[in-house]
Each structure stands twice: as C-alpha cells, then as structure tokens.
Amino acid sequence: MRRWTRTGGAVADGRLLAVSDLHVGVAENRPVLDALRPTGPDDWLIVAGDVAEQVDAVEGTLRFLAGRFAKVIWTPGNHELWSTTRDPVPIDAPERYRQLVERCREIGVVTPEDPYPVWTGPGGPCAIAPVFTLYDYSFRVPGVHTKAESLARARENGVVCTDEYRLGPAPYAGVEDWCRERVEATEKALSAHDPELPLVLVSHWPLDRRPTDVLYYPDFAQWCGTELTADWHRRFNVAAVVYGHLHIPRTTWYEGVRFEEVSLGYPREWRRRGHPRGLLRQILPYPGPAEQPVPASEPA
C-alpha cells in the first residue's frame, strides 16, 4: 500500500526511527553504528545529538546513515559543540554549529535551520521539527536560586559537566544567552507552523524538566535544558517528543504527550542494561506502550 503526500508524491509505508548519543568517538561504540539498519527502504531516522566531538566524525557518521535511510534528521547535542585538542577545527560552539549545518546540507541531512520535513508514512502525517535550544541553568535543585549558587553547589558535590571547560559560547556572554536566542527563534518557527499538522519535536536536551527527576546526581540537571520550553508540548500540537542526553532510554507521558529518550550512551551503560528496546526506537507508527506510562502530573 502506498500513501500520498499533499503535493501528490507517493510514499511507501515505512517507519520513523530514532537514536541519540551514539558517541562514535568511543571505540566500543563504533561497531554499533554498523548495526543501525532500516527495516525497509522508506524508513526515516532521527539522530538527536551527541554523535561525536569532531566535526569530521559527525559528518562522516551522518553521511553513512544518510546512505542507509530514506531521510536523516539531526539536531546537535553538547558534544558536537565542544572544542577539543584532537579536533583540527578549533572554533567556538556557535561557529562550529554553523559549519555542521553547512556540512549536513551538503549530504542531504535535515537540521534545525531547515524547513520541517513531513512524515506521510504510517502514523502520519506529522512534521518532524528538530529544535536546538541548549540550557540555561534553570533546572536547579531545591534551595538554589541563581546560576552562581547552582554551579557552586555542583562543584561542592563533585558534579560538573564537561561543557564548563569545552563549550565556548563566544560571541555570547554565556550559554544561557545563546539559549534564550535559540528558544525565541524556535518559538517563532513553531508558532508559524500549521496547527492542524501534528509535530514530532526532536531535541537533544529534554524540553521538560521532569525526565531529569530520575538522575542519580540531581545537580547535573542544570545542564539538561531550560524551563522556557516546559509548555511547548501543551502549547503546540505535539504528537511526540524525542530527546537524548540523559542516557536513560525510556518512554514517559506528560499531559498525554509521549516523551521518548532514545540514547545509546556509553559502553559501561549499555553493557549493563543491554538494548531491551532495540538500538533504534520506533516513533511512528507508535507500536504501543513498551512500559507503564508515567502518571500525568501537574505542570510547573
């Protein structure tokens, strides 16, 4: 059976799949890349950030995946934005992001700077919206009221994200300034989108704070998103939210919207838990609850 796009093009049945946090710079993760295969010729793949730290490695990985899947949609994570001594492209994060966008466009990979592609296969139609929002230290533990207090407490507890040393936000004064600009631009794009066409929001960082409640180190939450996006799944017509970063793959539900954490993570993590949901998570068509949904709670 074939479905038809609004412009008249035929699209065969397929699956919208997702993964994040491939970290192919880690030797034991590289063989996993070859195991990421479509179920058929019409499958799309979402890659929700943290592919690698080096620009060439990110491009090479996405080029490889674009050769296998009918379409690849990517949004960056914090690791793509790092400057490292091993990377021959030692530039600050905003310029690094612009270079990655240019390289993605050369190989046909969709980025947050491109029009939202429309999935018309089973479970659709849905527009796939890769969003790049960063974080602003607003996911703070109780009793901490400012960024300075939050960072000081994290340092006291020995929990400091490597971003503090490797992510250079220039010309922005800080990551939070870049975050506010990204959120404002993304909100404009989402507001201009046809409200009758559901969205699959794709972000590296969770768009709601509640997924971070299960972190072993609560102080790490401040590097995991921004309160500015907390109502997006309610304000807009959202079918599902896909994210990574936490390395805690699971399905949760908030206000009736499905949130999918799709990380591969580091070998010490996936060796312990295995891959009970498979290496690639099926987003559409939704295959049904693989676990008990988290009870809905009142929004903040």
C-alpha positions as CSV (number, residue, x, y, z in Angstrom):
1,M,0.0,0.0,0.0
2,R,1.3,3.5,-0.8
3,R,0.3,6.8,0.8
4,W,0.2,10.1,-0.9
5,T,1.8,13.4,0.1
6,R,-0.1,16.7,-0.2
7,T,1.9,17.5,-3.3
8,G,0.9,14.2,-4.9
9,G,4.1,12.2,-4.4
10,A,3.8,8.6,-3.5
11,V,5.4,7.4,-0.2
12,A,5.6,3.7,0.6
13,D,4.9,2.5,4.1
14,G,7.9,2.8,6.4
15,R,8.9,3.6,10.0
16,L,10.1,6.8,11.7
17,L,13.0,5.6,13.9
18,A,15.2,7.5,16.4
19,V,18.5,7.3,18.2
20,S,20.8,9.7,20.1
21,D,24.1,9.8,21.9
22,L,26.0,7.5,19.6
23,H,29.3,8.8,20.8
24,V,31.2,7.2,18.0
25,G,34.5,8.7,19.3
26,V,34.3,5.9,21.9
27,A,35.9,2.8,20.3
28,E,33.4,0.3,21.6
29,N,30.5,2.3,20.2
30,R,31.8,2.3,16.6
31,P,30.7,-1.3,15.8
32,V,27.2,-0.4,16.9
33,L,27.0,2.1,14.1
34,D,27.0,-0.7,11.5
35,A,24.1,-2.3,13.3
36,L,21.8,0.7,12.7
37,R,19.8,-0.5,9.8
38,P,16.4,0.4,8.4
39,T,13.5,-2.1,8.4
40,G,12.8,-1.1,4.7
41,P,13.7,1.4,2.0
42,D,11.3,4.1,3.3
43,D,12.4,4.4,6.9
44,W,13.5,7.8,8.2
45,L,16.0,8.2,11.0
46,I,16.1,10.9,13.7
47,V,19.6,11.5,15.3
48,A,19.1,13.6,18.4
49,G,22.6,14.8,19.1
50,D,25.9,13.7,20.6
51,V,27.1,11.9,17.5
52,A,30.8,12.8,18.2
53,E,33.1,15.6,19.3
54,Q,35.0,16.1,16.0
55,V,33.3,17.9,13.0
56,D,34.6,15.3,10.5
57,A,33.4,12.4,12.6
58,V,29.9,13.9,12.9
59,E,29.8,14.5,9.1
60,G,31.1,11.0,8.4
61,T,28.6,9.3,10.7
62,L,25.6,11.2,9.3
63,R,26.8,10.6,5.7
64,F,27.0,6.9,6.5
65,L,23.5,6.9,7.9
66,A,22.1,9.0,5.1
67,G,23.3,6.3,2.7
68,R,21.1,3.8,4.5
69,F,17.9,5.7,5.4
70,A,15.5,7.5,3.1
71,K,15.9,10.6,5.2
72,V,18.0,11.6,8.2
73,I,17.0,14.4,10.6
74,W,19.7,15.7,13.0
75,T,19.9,18.2,15.9
76,P,23.1,18.8,17.8
77,G,24.0,17.9,21.4
78,N,26.6,19.4,23.6
79,H,29.4,17.1,22.4
80,E,29.1,18.3,18.8
81,L,29.7,21.8,20.2
82,W,32.9,21.1,22.1
83,S,36.3,22.2,21.2
84,T,38.9,19.5,21.9
85,T,42.7,19.3,21.4
86,R,42.2,16.4,18.9
87,D,39.8,18.3,16.6
88,P,41.6,20.1,13.7
89,V,38.7,22.6,13.7
90,P,39.3,24.6,17.0
91,I,36.4,27.0,16.8
92,D,33.8,28.2,19.3
93,A,30.5,26.5,19.5
94,P,28.2,28.9,17.5
95,E,30.6,28.8,14.5
96,R,31.0,25.1,14.9
97,Y,27.3,24.7,14.8
98,R,27.1,26.7,11.6
99,Q,29.8,24.6,10.0
100,L,27.9,21.4,10.9
101,V,24.7,22.8,9.4
102,E,26.5,23.5,6.2
103,R,28.0,20.1,6.0
104,C,24.7,18.4,6.8
105,R,23.0,20.3,3.9
106,E,25.8,19.1,1.6
107,I,24.9,15.5,2.3
108,G,21.1,16.0,2.5
109,V,20.6,15.7,6.3
110,V,17.9,17.9,7.8
111,T,18.9,20.3,10.5
112,P,17.2,22.8,12.9
113,E,17.8,25.5,10.3
114,D,15.8,23.8,7.6
115,P,12.0,23.5,6.9
116,Y,10.3,20.7,8.8
117,P,10.0,17.6,6.7
118,V,6.6,15.9,6.7
119,W,6.3,12.2,7.5
120,T,3.4,10.8,5.5
121,G,4.0,7.1,6.3
122,P,2.1,5.1,8.9
123,G,1.2,7.2,11.9
124,G,1.4,10.4,9.9
125,P,1.1,12.9,8.6
126,C,3.4,14.6,11.1
127,A,6.0,17.4,10.7
128,I,9.4,16.4,12.2
129,A,10.8,19.5,13.9
130,P,14.5,19.3,15.0
131,V,14.9,22.0,17.6
132,F,18.2,23.3,19.1
133,T,17.6,25.1,22.4
134,L,20.6,24.4,24.7
135,Y,20.2,25.0,28.5
136,D,20.2,28.0,30.9
137,Y,20.9,26.5,34.3
138,S,17.2,26.9,35.3
139,F,16.8,23.2,36.1
140,R,18.1,23.8,39.7
141,V,17.8,21.7,42.8
142,P,15.6,23.0,45.6
143,G,17.0,25.8,47.7
144,V,19.3,27.1,44.9
145,H,18.2,30.3,43.2
146,T,20.9,31.6,40.9
147,K,23.3,30.2,38.3
148,A,26.3,31.0,40.6
149,E,24.7,29.2,43.5
150,S,23.8,26.3,41.4
151,L,27.3,25.9,39.9
152,A,28.9,26.3,43.4
153,R,26.8,23.6,44.8
154,A,27.6,21.3,41.9
155,R,31.3,21.8,42.4
156,E,31.0,21.1,46.1
157,N,29.3,17.8,45.2
158,G,31.9,17.0,42.5
159,V,29.3,17.1,39.7
160,V,30.4,19.5,36.9
161,C,29.5,19.0,33.2
162,T,32.5,19.0,30.8
163,D,30.7,21.8,28.9
164,E,32.1,24.2,31.5
165,Y,35.5,23.5,30.2
166,R,35.0,22.7,26.5
167,L,31.9,24.6,25.2
168,G,32.9,28.2,24.2
169,P,29.8,30.3,23.6
170,A,31.5,33.4,22.1
171,P,30.3,35.9,20.9
172,Y,27.6,35.2,23.5
173,A,28.5,36.1,27.1
174,G,27.3,32.7,28.3
175,V,25.5,29.6,27.1
176,E,22.3,30.9,28.7
177,D,22.3,34.0,26.4
178,W,22.7,31.7,23.4
179,C,19.9,29.5,24.8
180,R,17.5,32.4,25.1
181,E,18.1,33.5,21.5
182,R,17.6,29.9,20.3
183,V,14.4,29.5,22.2
184,E,13.0,32.7,20.9
185,A,13.7,31.8,17.3
186,T,12.4,28.3,17.7
187,E,9.1,29.5,19.3
188,K,8.6,31.8,16.3
189,A,9.0,28.9,13.9
190,L,6.7,26.7,15.9
191,S,4.1,29.4,16.2
192,A,4.2,29.9,12.4
193,H,3.6,26.1,11.8
194,D,0.2,24.9,10.6
195,P,-1.5,23.9,13.9
196,E,-3.5,21.3,12.1
197,L,-0.4,19.3,11.3
198,P,1.0,17.5,14.4
199,L,4.6,17.9,15.3
200,V,7.3,15.4,16.5
201,L,9.7,17.7,18.4
202,V,13.3,16.5,18.3
203,S,15.7,17.9,20.9
204,H,19.0,16.7,22.4
205,W,18.0,18.2,25.8
206,P,14.7,17.2,27.4
207,L,12.1,20.0,26.8
208,D,10.5,19.4,30.2
209,R,12.4,19.1,33.5
210,R,10.5,16.1,34.8
211,P,12.6,13.5,32.9
212,T,15.6,14.6,35.0
213,D,13.9,13.6,38.2
214,V,15.5,10.2,37.9
215,L,19.1,11.4,37.6
216,Y,21.5,9.8,40.1
217,Y,23.2,13.2,40.5
218,P,20.4,15.9,40.7
219,D,22.9,18.7,40.3
220,F,23.5,17.6,36.7
221,A,20.0,18.7,35.7
222,Q,21.1,22.3,35.3
223,W,22.9,21.2,32.1
224,C,19.9,19.4,30.8
225,G,17.5,22.1,29.5
226,T,15.6,25.2,30.2
227,E,12.3,26.0,31.8
228,L,11.5,28.2,28.8
229,T,10.4,25.1,26.8
230,A,8.4,23.4,29.6
231,D,5.0,24.2,28.0
232,W,5.8,23.5,24.3
233,H,4.2,20.1,24.3
234,R,1.0,21.8,25.6
235,R,1.1,25.0,23.6
236,F,1.6,23.3,20.2
237,N,0.0,20.3,18.5
238,V,2.7,17.8,19.5
239,A,2.3,14.0,18.8
240,A,5.6,13.1,20.5
241,V,8.8,14.5,21.9
242,V,12.2,12.8,21.1
243,Y,15.3,13.6,23.1
244,G,18.5,12.2,24.5
245,H,21.3,13.5,26.7
246,L,20.3,11.7,29.9
247,H,21.5,8.2,28.8
248,I,18.3,6.8,30.4
249,P,16.3,5.3,27.5
250,R,12.6,5.1,28.3
251,T,9.1,6.2,27.4
252,T,7.2,8.6,29.7
253,W,4.0,10.6,29.3
254,Y,3.3,14.1,30.4
255,E,-0.2,15.7,29.9
256,G,-1.0,13.0,27.4
257,V,2.1,13.6,25.2
258,R,4.7,10.8,24.7
259,F,8.3,11.6,25.5
260,E,10.9,9.2,24.1
261,E,14.5,9.2,25.5
262,V,16.4,7.3,22.7
263,S,20.1,7.3,23.9
264,L,22.6,4.7,23.1
265,G,25.1,6.1,25.7
266,Y,28.5,4.8,26.8
267,P,29.6,1.2,26.8
268,R,29.6,1.0,30.6
269,E,25.9,1.9,30.4
270,W,24.6,-0.2,27.5
271,R,26.6,-3.2,28.6
272,R,24.8,-3.1,32.0
273,R,21.3,-2.6,30.7
274,G,21.6,-4.1,27.2
275,H,19.3,-2.9,24.4
276,P,15.9,-4.2,25.5
277,R,14.1,-1.7,23.2
278,G,16.5,-2.3,20.3
279,L,19.1,0.1,19.0
280,L,16.6,2.2,17.2
281,R,13.4,3.4,18.8
282,Q,10.2,3.4,16.7
283,I,8.5,6.7,17.0
284,L,5.9,6.3,14.2
285,P,3.7,4.4,13.9
286,Y,3.6,4.1,17.7
287,P,4.0,0.4,18.4
288,G,2.1,0.6,21.7
289,P,3.3,1.1,25.3
290,A,6.5,-0.8,26.0
291,E,6.3,0.1,29.6
292,Q,3.8,1.6,32.1
293,P,3.3,5.3,31.3
294,V,4.4,7.7,34.0
295,P,1.3,9.1,35.6
296,A,0.5,12.7,34.5
297,S,1.5,15.4,37.0
298,E,0.5,19.0,37.2
299,P,2.7,21.2,35.0
300,A,5.0,23.7,36.8
